[in-house]
């Protein structure tokens, strides 16, 4: 069930640019990375994951200027926001750092000087558009004008979004600076170039070595065969970044020091951990593995410029560079007007992060194909697979084990061959995870979940429980099913770490390390079952989309160096904002006599079911003692599955006047604590007989 020799692995994700918030497009990559990292750790390998904010460039400088703060203040704030989003999506980076760091300056200067000293840096004068009002050179994206091909207005300085023509800024009709509106002029400047053509032969071999996906290698071969061009690695002041050694007023282009941020983030981690050695992972002859997870739009930087710089600077090259496609939502590009340009924080305000982790994993393969987040399919798949199949196994069986065996599993398995088959399937599932074929792994896991549910259905412990003398058989069936559930959660642990943590607490085990799945839990005491995951409510998805229509108009692209910066809107004044949250009023006090009128009693849930046509209600049949039952409709559907409640004691407001509803008569109220996303039904000790008064 595990690898023989633990591997040393360093993993990175592309660095988010520090000019805007994280959105669901970013999250595809970071979730993909995290699943692979968690899988490696579960297999017993030492797998370190690092990332950082990409913090340099003109866009950062301009946004800070617009907000009236320093670039340092801006990037510190954005980094804190990014890190909080990643933590809340359960991303397990060992270090999340910044490219504006002493380590990154040191390593950038080191790599540059080695490239220079080895003869791979050229210096020559170029002509470039200059803003006479802002007194700065303009990148193509900061120049706008009329397309010289089709006449479309307000087009960027390098390509037309209407006719797709490409051109130089000097060819634009009526060009203007997007920063000041001034007419740009051509001006000479001395620039520094990395001689990428020097590495053409090396890169031809390296890109065909299995390091890249075949489609990526094929694309790069077109560039390699046609001849590589020298790469401009300098920018003129004013610029937020690191100044080039021995070149006053010249700064490293952001894409030179950005990938070096992988090294500096790891170096910073090594300085704080005694068990890690920087050279062990980055020296030329390192036996450790190094993997980059990136978007397909930045493959040229990672598979051409980056390995060439590393090679001449005396560092190792990546073991693998894994590119993924883009995210579409409901079949289209993310759109603000449709509410599908969804920020990570907006999602987290409405939905469980593990829903998205699971859905992305169910769609992701090892290719660079785009994936679609279809919101209707998202709701259906999460509810069907996770709640209806996986959680269902545990929730259907836990109560019987506690009722008939005080929470202790049987001493033998009911069907050892079936259990061994589930364990053996882990070899294929592990290979799918290793190769980043997550969707294939998920299909295999869900096929096993179907088989486990079929086993429960065929043996029907709820029927056996009603038959005299069948209690041992009930425990045998439930022991089998819960051990199958434990194997399934081992496979799902990299995808659903929070749910796995709850499942481990219920099963009373330390963790879901892969190698432990081969040994079943027998004569083993379980803890009380707790709800592992609630259903996705479409109303919450709709609310998320609606809020996204009203959100920030900034376009925070995954690698937004190609986008102009735009400040986030200022917060509204709470005095004038109609949606401002009001302070809750102080609770009204009551006399003891008022309280004494409320008759609270312990009731046991005999059955629970969904209510057709009701989004929030569950129908509960409660044993209230003296062979009497009551029906209560309770608005807890978004927090509990019916099977989670059966057999539990609850608190019933016994003397509440019955209320006629269109679904039937509701004869009381079940008490719960909390509100919104966090709500718990109050559960008296199960030893208390139904009907007992609470006083």
N, C-alpha and C positions, 0 to 999 in steps of 0.2 A: 504493500500500500504506500510505500514511500521510496524516495531515491536512496541509493546506497551511501553515497558520499555527499555531504552537504556542500552546496555551491555558494560561492561568494558573488553576489549580484548587486549592481548599482543601477537604479532605474530613475529616469527623469521624465517629466512632462514638459511640453513647451511652456515658456514663461509668459504669463498673461501680462499685457501691456498696462502700465499704471495710469491710464487716462480714462477709465470708466469701470462700471461694475461688471461682475461675472454674470453671464447669461447661460441658458440651457445649451447653447452651442459649445461653449467652453466646457460645460460639465460632461459632455460626451467623452472628451479626452481624459479628463481627470478621473472619471468613474472607470473608464476602460483600464487606465493605468493602475488604479487602486485595486481592482479585482485581481489583476495579474500579480501584483505585489502580495496581496493577502493570500492568494493561492500558493505562491512560493514559500511564504512563511509557514503556512499550514502543512506543507510538505517537508518541513524541517530545514529549509535552506536559509542562509543569512541573506536577507534581501533588504537593502537600504533604499529608501525613496526620498529624493530631494527635489525641491522646486524653488522658485523665487519670483518676485515681480521684476519685469523688464522695465527699467525706470528712466532711460535716457532718450534724448532726441528733441527735435524742435517742437513736436506736439505737446510734450510735457511742459516745456518752457512757456509756450504760449498759453496753455490752460492755466498754469500757475499765475501768469501775468494777468489773465482775465479775472481770476478770482481774488487778485490782490494779495497773494501769499507767495512764499518762496517755493521753488520746486521741491526742496527737501520736505517742507511741510505737506505739500500735496502728496508726494509718493509715500510718506509715512502713513497718512490717513488712508489712502487707497489700499496699501498693503494690509493694514489692519482689517479693512472691510473684506478684502479677498480671502484672507486667512480665516476669518470667521465663517464665511460662506463655505469654504472647503471643509472646515471642521464640522459644520452642521450637516454637510452631505457625507460625513463619515469617511473623509479622505485621510489616510493615515501617513502623511509625510513625516519623515523623521526630522526634517528641517525645511522651513519655508522662509527664504531669505530675500535679499534685495541685490540687484546688480550695482547699486550705488553703495558699495562697501569697500573697505580697505583691501579685503582679499581679492575682490574683482579688479580693483585698480592694479594691484601688484601682479596678478596673473595676466591681465591684458597687456601690461607693459612688457612682461617677460616674453610672452608669445610673440608680440610685435617685434621686439628687438632681435629675437632669434630668427624670425622671418627676414628681417632687414639684414642681419649679419650674414645670413646664408644666401643673400643676393636675390631675394624674392620680392623686394619692394622697389617700385619705380616712382619717380617724381616728375611731373610735367604740368605745364600750364594749360588750363581749359577755359572756355568761355561759357558763362552761365548767366541766367537771368537774375537781376538784382533789383530789390525794392528800394528806391531812393528815399522813401519816407521812413520805412522801418530800419533802413541801413543794414539789410541782411540779404544774403543769397536765398533764392527761392527754389525749393524742390518743385517738381512738376505739379504735384497735387495742390500747391499753393498759388497756381496760376490758372486763370480761367479766361475764356474768350469764346469766339465763334468758330465752329469747326470749319477748317479750310476745304473739306470735302463735300459736306452736305449742307452747310450753313446753319446747323443747329446752334443755338446760343447757350451760354453758360456751361461750356464743356471744359474738362480738365486739360492741363497742358501736355498730356502725352497720349490721350485716346478719347474718342467720342463714344459716349454711351448710347447714342442714337443709331449711328451707322457702323460702329465698331472700327472706324478707321484709326490708324496710329500715325503719329507725327511728332515733330519736335515743338517745344514752346514757341520758338521763333516763327513757326508757320501759322500759329493761331491768328485769326483776324480780330483786331481790337483787343489784344491781351491786356489783362489787368491783374494786379496782385489781389489775391483773395483775402489778404490780411489788412491792407490799407486802402485798396481801390486805386492806387497809383499805377501808372503805366510803367511796367518794368523795363529796364535797360540791360543790355549785355555788358558784362564786365569780366575781366580776366582774373583768374585765381590759380594759385599753385595747389595741386592736389596730389595725394599719395595713393598708389595703386598696388594691390596684391597681384603678383604675376601668376594667376591661376593656370594659364596655359603650360607653365613649367611642370604641372602635375597631371597632365592629360593621360599619360601612359599608366601612371599609378592608379588614377581614378577609374580608368577603363577596367582594370583588373579588380579593383576593390568593389565597384558597383555590381560586378558579376560574381562576387564571391559567396552569395547567399545572404549577405547582410541586409539586402533590401527585398521588398516584394517584387515579383517578376514584372508587374505593370509599371512600377516605379523605375526599375532598372531599364526597362525598354524605353521609357520616356527620356531618361537621362542619356541613354546612348545616342539619341538624336542630337543632343547638344554636344556631346563629346565627339561625335563623328563630324559635325560641322565646324568644330574648333571653338574652344573656349575663349572668352574675352577677359582682359584684365579687370579687376574688381576695384572700384573706387571706394576706399576705406576711410576717407577723411571728409570732414565738414568744417566750414569756416565759422568763427565766432560771429554773432552770439549763438551759443549752442550749449545745452545742458548735457554734460558728459565728462569724459576723461580727456585731458589734453595729451596730445601725442608727444612722447619724449623728444626733446631737441627740436621742437617745431611749434614755437609760440603762436597762439591764435588758431591752431589747427587741432581738431578734436576727432577722436575715433568715431566713425559712423556707428550708430547704435547696433547694427547687425554684426559688428566685429566683437563687441564685448558681451552681447546677449548670450550666445551659447557658452561663452566662458563662465557665465553665471552658474552653469551646472557644476563646474569645477569649484567655483568659489563657495557655493552653498555647501558642497560636500566638505571642502576644506574647513569652513567655519564649524561644521558638525564635528569633524575630527579633532579640532582644538578643544572641544568640550567633552569628548568621549575617549577614554583610554583604550577601548577595544578596537578603534578604527585607525588605520594608517593611510594617509593620503597617497603615498607612493605605491602602496600595494594595489590600488585600483587604477592609478593613472600612469604609472611608468610604462615605458615602451614595451617591455616584455611581460606585462601583467598577465596573470592567469585568471584574474577576476573577469566577470562578464559585465558589459556596459550596454544598456539599452535606452534608446530615446523613443518616447511616444509623442507623435507630432501630427499636425494637420497636413493634408496633402498640398496646401497652398505654400508651405515653406520648405518643401523638400530640397530645393536647390541650395539653400543656406546650410542644411544639415548633411547633405550627401555629396556636396562639391566643395564649398568654401571651408566648412568645418573640418572634414578629415584632412584636407590639404594643409591647413594651418597646424593641426595637431601633429601631422607627420613631420613637417620640417622643424617644428619646435621641440621635438623629442618626446612627445607624449603618445600614448596608445590611441588607436582609432576605435569607434564603437563596434561592439559585437553585432548589434542590430539597430536599424532605424525603422520604426514601424509607423507608417502613415495611415490615417483614417480619413474618411470622407466628411462631408458636411451634414448638418441636421436640417431636415425640412419638417414642417409641422402641418399636418393635414394635407400633405402632398405639395405644399408650396414653400417658398422661402419665408423665413420668419418675417412677420409684418406687424408694424405698430398699429395700423388702422384696424386690422383684424384681431388685435390683442394676442398675437402669437409670437411677438418678440418678447419673450418672457425672461425676466431677470431671475437669477438663482434665489435672491431673497424673497421675491414675490412668490415663487413656487413654495419656498419653505414656510411662508406665512399661511399657506393654505393646505399643503399636502405633506405626507410623510416622505422623507428623502429616499427611503428604500423602495417605494413604488417606482421611482425613476431609475434607480440602480437596477432593479429587476427588469424593467422594460427595455432599457438600453442593452442589457446583457442578452436578452431574448432576441435582439435584432442584430447584434454585432458579430461580424466575422473578421477574417484576417485580411480582407481586401480593402481597397480605397473607395469602395462604393459608398454613396450617401445613404443615410438611413432616415426613415420617416417616423416622426412621433405623431401617430394618429391618435387624437385624444379620446375618441370613442373606443378604439381598440385598446388603448391604454387602460381605461376603466375596466373593460371586459376581461382583458388578459390577467391583470393583477388580481381581480376578484376571483376569477375562475381558477387560476393556477395556484396562487399563494394561499388565499383564504379557503377556496372551495376544495382544494386538493391537499396541500401540505399541512396547513394548520388544522384542517378537518381531522386528520389522522390522530393528532394528539388530543384535540378537544373531545373527540368521540370516546376515547378510551381512558382518559385520566380519571374521570369520576368513578368508573367502575373499580379501578385499582384501589382508590382511596376508600370506597364504600365497602368492598368485600375483603380487602387484604391490608387495610391500614396503610396504603401507599407503597406496599412492597411487591416487587415483581416476582414472577415465578422463578423456580430454580433451573428450568430447562426451556428451550425454545420449542414452540409448537411445530415449526417447520424449519429445521436447520438448513435444508437444501435451498429454500427460498432466501433465507438470510445470506447464505454464502454467495448466491447469485447476485444479490444487491451489492455485496462487498466487492465481488469480482468486476462488476460494471464500473467500479471506480478507476480501473486502469485506463479504460477508453475515455472516461470523462476527464481524467487528469490530462491525458494527451490533448484533448480538445482545449482545455484551459491553457495548457502550455503553448499551443499554436495560436492562441487568441481566437479560436473558433467558439466563442461563447454561446452563440445561438444553438450550435450543435450540442454543446454540453447541456444547455437548458432543456432542449427537446428530450435528451436521454434521461435527465433527472425527472422530468414531468411524466415520461412513460413509466418510470419506476413508481412514481407517486400514484399513477392510475392503478398499477398492479397492487399496491398496498391498500388502496381503497376498495378494490375488488375483493381482496382477501377479507377485509372487515365486513363488507356487505354479504359475502358468502357465508361467513361464520356468525354474523348477527349477534354480537354479545348482548344487545338490548333484549333480544328474545330469550337467550339463555338465562339472563338475569332473572327472568320471571318464573323460571322452572326450578322446582325444588331440587337441591343437590347438585346444581350445575355451576356453583360459584367458582370452583377450581378451573372449570373449563373456560369460564369468562376471563379469569385472570390469565390463563394460558394464551388466549386469543389476544388479549390486550398487551401482554408482554411481547408477543411476536410483533404486533403492530407498532408498539412504541420503540422497539429496537429498529424496525425498518425506518421509522421517523427519524431516529438518531442518525442513521446512515445518510438519509436524504439531507439532513441539516449539515452534516459534514461536507457534503458536496456544495451546498448553498451558502455555507459560511463566508466565502470570499465576496459573495454578492450581497448578502444580507447580514452584516456583522451585528447590528443591533438586535434583530430578531433572533439571531443565533445566540446572543448573550442571554436573552430571556429564556430561550429553549434550554440552554445549559443550566440555568438556575432551576428550572422546572425539573429537568432530568437529574439534577444533583450531580453534575459532572464538572470537571475543571474547564475543559474547552473542547473544541471539535478538531483537534489535531488529526491529520489524515490517517496516521498509522494506528490510531486507537479504534477506528471503526471495525477492525477485524475481530475485536473481542466484544461479544454481546454483554449487555447489562443484565445480570441474573442475580437473584436474591438481593436486589438493589432497591434502596428506599428512594422514592420520589418525593419532591417537595410539592406544595400545593400548586395546582395549575393556574397560570395567569394568562390573560389574553395576550397572544403573541403579535397579532396584527389585525387591525380592523379593515373593513372594506373601504375601497375608494368610493366616495360619494360624488356623483356627477355634479351636484350643486356646488361642491368645493372647486371642482375643475372650472365650472362656468364662472364662478366668482373670481378665480385667478385670471382667467382670460379678460374679464370685464375690467379688473384693476389694471391689467397690462395695457389696455386701450388708453388709460388715463395717465400713464407713467412718463418717465423721463424721455425726452426726445433725442438724447445723445445716442449715437451709433457706436456701441463699444465692440468693435470687431475683435475676433480671437487674437489676431496679431495686428493691432491697429496702427502700425507704423505707416500704413498706406492711407490712413484716414485723418482728416483734420480734427483737431481737438475742439470740444465744445463743452462749456461748463454745465454742470448739473443745475437745474432750476433752484432758485433760492427757496427755503422752506416758507410755507405760508404762515401768516400771523394768526396765532390761535384765537385772537379776539375777533377776527373777521372771517375765519374759516368756518363755514357752516358744519363741516364734518369734524370739527375739533372735538376731542374726547372731553366730556364733562366729568368733574370730580363726583364720585358717588356720594349720595346723601348719607348722612349718619343713620344707622339702623334705628327704627322706632322701638322703644322699650315696651315690654308687656308685663303684666302682673302674673304671679304664679297661678292664679285661678285660670287665667287665659291659657297658660301652657298645659295645665292639668286637663283641659278639655280634649287635648289631642291624645287619641288612643293609638300608641305605637306597639306593633306586635312583630314577633319573628315569624316569617313565612318561608316555606321551602318551595323552590321552583320545580314543579312537576313536569312541565313541558314549556317549550318556547318556540315561537315560529315567526317567520316574516309575515307582514300584513300586505296583501295584494293592494296596490294602489297607494300605499303609504311610504313616503321617503324616509321617515324618521322613526316609525313605530315598530316595536316588537310586541307580539301577543304573548302574555305570560299567564299560565295557569298555576295558581299558588295553593299549596296545602297550608291552611290556616288552623289546623288542629281539629279534633273531634270529627274526623272524616268529612271535613268541609273544605271545598275549594272555592277560589275566587278568580275571576278573570280581570286582568289589568292590562291596559295598553300603555306601554312606557316608551318615551322618546329617546331610546338609547341605542338605536340601530347602528349608528355610525361608530359606536365604540365597542359593541359586543356582537358576536355571532350567537345565534340561538343555542347552539350546542355548548357554548362556553358557560351558560347560566344554569343548565339543567343540573339539579342536585344541590345547588347552592342555597344557603340561607340568606334571606334579604330582610330589610326592614320595611314593613307595610304600614301606611297610615290607614288604620283599620276602620275608623269611623268617618272617613271622608265620604261625603254624599256621592252616590253613584252618578256617573256622567254618561249620558247617551251619546255615542259617536256613530258615524255612518258605518263603522266596521262592527259595531256591537256595543254592549254596555261595559264601561270600565268601572270596576268596583274597588277603587282605592288608588293609592299612589305608592310607588317604590322610591325610597330615598337614595340619593346619590350625592357625591361631593365633587366639587370642581365645576368647570364650565368650558365652553368652546372645545378646543382640541383635547383637553385633559379632563376626563370625567370618570369617576369610579363609583359603581354601585356599592353601597355599604353592605358588608358581609359579616353578620354575627357568627360566632363560633358554631360550627356544624353540629356540635353536640347538644345545642339548645333545641328542645322540642318545638315543632311548629305550633303556633298559637300562644306562645309564652309572651306575656306582657312586658314591655320595656318601661322602666320607671327610674 
